[in-house]
Structures are given as C-alpha cells and as structure tokens.
C-alpha cells in the first residue's frame, strides 16, 4: 500500500495573508481615500513580512538553534540543475543557505510521508528553482562527518558521505517542524 503524502504549509512569500480587497479596505479605513495599486501591494507585502517576523522566524530560530543540519537538494542555474549538499551549523547557517539567494519566491513546507515529516525549502529565482530538504544530524552523524572531514586519507566524496548520513537513521533524523510547532 502506498504511503499517503500530505503537505503542511509553513511559509510562502507568494501567498499573501490578505487579498487586494482587504488591503484596499484597510488603507481606506486608515485615511487613504483612494489608495493606489502600489500602496495596496506594499501593504500586502508588509503584512507578509509581519507574518514572517511574528509567526515563522521565531519558530525557525528555535528549531534550528543548535545542532548541525544536512541540507541536500538541487540548485537551478542558467546552465542546468545541479545536485548538492552542505552541512550547516545552527540557525544562522541554515538561514543563510536560503536567505543569501535572490529569491523571487520562497516556500517552506513539511511533507508528511507515513507519519514522518520532511522539511523542504523551494526557492525560485531568475535562473531556475532550488529545492532543498533538511535533516538534523545526530551526535553519531556529527562524529561520522567530522571523522571524514578531518581524515585526508579518506577518498570518499562529500556527496558519498552526505548519502550515508542522509540514509542512516543513526546519523540523521527529520526536523519535523510541523509536528513541533503547528500540530
């Protein structure tokens, strides 16, 4: 029997929390008798920024505050899509992985498969789309990665080590953001 998948929306910079009519009504109530389309869009964007600052970012900071995380996925570039991965240390590095890019739209969601939640980041930009999934490394996973990283005689590639870390439950586990903060 196939496992049912369910997507839990965490944040999407393209999905505004209010629509144009609500924004226009609010601006009129605040004294702008005839708000321009630009004023409406700026207000909608401000509401989205507040949603990020008040409801999403604090939970992300808490979720990724400590520990090491393995980010794997693909990066869309002008010359194709390329697989990649990186071990990140704490919230600042995790945030930098998606915040330093010039995304036109960023979406974060948990994909629940058979009761397990996978944290995904989907970023769209002028060259294509980046799609990343993040897992937290266990103490054994951190030790395994550091042993490989500091052993210059080990000829395995970083990609091979990432696959071992990703596929072994002794080395990594899902972040399960939705289960922690929204259920």
Secondary structure, 3 states (H helix, E strand, C coil): CCCCEEEEEEEECCCCCCCHHHHHHHHHHCCCCCCCHHHHHHHHHHHHHHHHHHHHHHHHHHHCCCCEEEEEEEEEECCEEEEEEEEEEHHHHHHHHHHCCCCCEEEEEEEEECCEEEEEEEEEECCEEEEEEEEEECHHHHHHHHHHHCCCCCCCCHHHHHHHHHHCCCCEEECCHHHHHCC
